[in-house]
């Protein structure tokens, strides 16, 4: 006999069968939520922040204004060669300034694939491991920040052969600018932050449904019908 938990899981999959219930479908959701907290990341905004960033410090600022938790996400930018760049977001738990074991939040890999053409892909890690974007195309005609657009310039020389990493001295500044952004948006954020490791006290939103993967589903209510003779 199936356990109660397995029975409920099977019933849930049957109930949502028209929209799919596979691991692959879950893995490419726009939203991902940590398993033990209510902190979520809008990956569409993360990808757009990378394309629009003027440099690593601007990217740090943008990413931390997107992230809704208390922790600061540090950034590492490494030009592997003239065509390939890797950006890593990480929680610098031990204050080393390096991406140590278990600290990765995401990586963005960018590759120049032709004249004025590039592609990028984002992968989540840890509690965000469910997110893996498709290959996203980038072209010179798009609205891009200088961090991305200068890679298309003739004779481009990589700027981050020696990786850039968020310094511990910048963490306080990033917290302050993020707090200012939250205070300026009171409809989304409450003034008082939550405890470490959980999401900032946001104004409650209607649940997206679908458990921790944030699948958006509509719920149809069936009204009782009175039968007459």
N, C-alpha and C positions, 0 to 999 in steps of 0.2 A: 504494500500500500504506500502511495506517495505521502511524504511528510506534508504537514500543513503549509510550510514555506514553499516547497516545490509545487504543490497544488495551486497556490495563489499565483506563482510565477507563470505556470502554464495557462491559467485562466486569463491573466493579463495579456499574454501574447495572442491568445485567441480573440480577445476583445478588440485588439488593435490590429488584427491581421491585415485589413485593407490598406494600412499605411506602412506595413512592414515591421518586422521585429527581429532584425538580424544584427550581429555584432558589427558588421561593416557599416550598416546604416547608422548605428550609434556613434561609430568612430569618427564620422565626418560632420558631427553637429557643430553649428556655429558657436553654441554656448557649451562650456564645460564647467562643472562645479566640483569643488574638492569633496572627497568622500566624507570627511568628518567635520566640515565647516560649511558655511553658506557663502563662501567667497567664490565669485565666478568671474570669468574673463570673456569679454567679447572679442573673439579672435579676428573678426572682420576689422575692428578698430585697430588691433595690434598690427595687422598687415598694412593697413592704410597709414599708420603712424610711421612705419619703417620707410614706406615710399615717400612720405612727405618730410622726413627729418632732414634738418640742415647739417647735422653732425651727431656724434655719439651723445653729447650732453643734451642736445635737444631731444633725442630719442629717449633718453632716460626720463626726462620730464614728461613727455607724452605718454610713455608706458605706465608710469606711476599714477598719472591722472586717470588712466583707463582702469587700472587695477583697483578693486574695491575693498581690499583688506587693509590691515594695519601695517604689515611688513612692507619694507621698501624693496623693490626689484632692482638689483644691480645689473649692469649691462657690460658684456665683453664683446668687442668688435675685432675680428681678426681677418685680414686679407691673406688668404692662403696663397694666392698668386694674382696676376693681373686680371683674371676673369672671375675668380671665385672668392666670395666673402661669406663669413659665417658670423652671425650675431647670436649671442647666448644671453638669455635672461635668467638670473639666478638669485636665490635668497642667500646673502653672504652671512650665514649663521654664525660662523666663527670669526668674522671680521678680518679674514686673511686677504681679502681683495682678489682672490683667485676662485675659479669655479671648482670647488671641491666635491667629493663624492656625496651624492644625494641632494645637492643644492640646485640642480637645474630646474627651471620652470618651463623654458621653451628654447628652441633654436630656430633661426631663420637662415636658410642657405640660399644665396644668390649667385647665379652664374650668367656671364655674358655669353650668348650663344650665336651672335651674328652682328652685323653692322646696325647699331641702334636697337638691338633686340637683346632682351635678357629674360630670365625666368627665376622665380623664387618659390620656396616651399617652407612651410612652418610646421614644426613638430612639438607637441607638448610632452612633458616628462612628469614623473612622479604621479601625483593625484590628477594631473592634467594629461596623462598619457593617452586618453581617449581621443585627443584631437590630432589629426594629421591632414593637412590641407592638400588639395590637388596642386599640380604645378600651375603657378599663376604667371601669365605673360606680362611683360613690361616692355614698353617701347618709348623712344625719345619723345614722341608726340604727346605723351601723358603728362599730367601735372605732377612733377617730381621735385623733391628737395635736392639740395646740392650733394648730400651724402650719396644719393643714388645717381643723379644725372651726370656727375663728373666722371663716373666710370665709363661713360660713352664717349668722352672726349678723346681726340687723336693723341697718341703718345701718353695716355694716362699711366701714371706711376702710382702703385698702391700706397696709401697713406698709413695703413695699419698692419704692415708686415710684422712690426712689434705690436702685439695686441693692446688695444685700449681697454681698460677696465675701470669701472666706477671706483673712485677712491673713497675710503671710509670717511674722509673729511667732507665729501659731498652728500652724505646720507642725511645729515641734519637739514641742509638746504633743500633737498628733494622732499623731505617731510613737510617743510614749511610751505613750499610752493603748492604741494598737493592739498594741504589744509586750506590754503587760500582759495583754491579752485573749488573745494567742497563747500566752503562757507558761502561762496558766490552762487552756489546752486542749491539753495535750501529745499527746493521742491524734490530733489533727489536724495540729498544727504541730510541727516540730522546733525546738530552741532556736536554731540558727544560721541566719540569713537568707542568701539567695543574693545574687549580684551584682546591681547595678542593671540594671533592664530585664527581669529574669526573675522567675519566681514565687518566693515564699517557700518554703523547703524543707519542704514538707508531707510527712506520712507517706504513702507511695505508695498510691494508690487503684487499684482494678481499672480498666483502660481502659474508657472509655465507647464506644469505637468510632466509626466514621463520620468519621474525619479531624478537622480542626480545628473542625468545627461541633458536635461532641459528640453525635451522634445515638446514642441508646441502642438497641442491637440485640442480640438473643440469637444465639449461635452454636451450631448443632447439629452434633455430631460423628457421622459415619457410620462405624460399626465394620465391619471386614472380615468377610466371611462365607465360610467354607470350604465349597466345594461337594464333595459326595460322589457317587460313581457310583450 
